[in-house]
């Protein structure tokens, strides 16, 4: 979009071409936004914390080597989200 505006400013495209391009761009962006999309919280958790680290923390919490409060702090998860994340990465609940 910025490149199109710059092309208009430099006189490389006329105003009507820019307006047509702009409308098409906005229409496509609106369609992408309307499709729902969005990320998956638990997949993002793997990126944010790291699956290997999270597995070690979860195992330690479920085995009683660390408290759940500490595990929640280390992973940024609490309660049901913590348990659901454990299931999603293949750690069975006690």
Secondary structure, DSSP 4 states (H G I P E B T S, - for coil): -HHHHHHHHTTSS-HHHHHHHHHHHHHHHHHHHHT-----HHHHHHHHH-HHHHHHHHHHHHHTSS-HHHHHHHHT--HHHHHHHHHHTT----
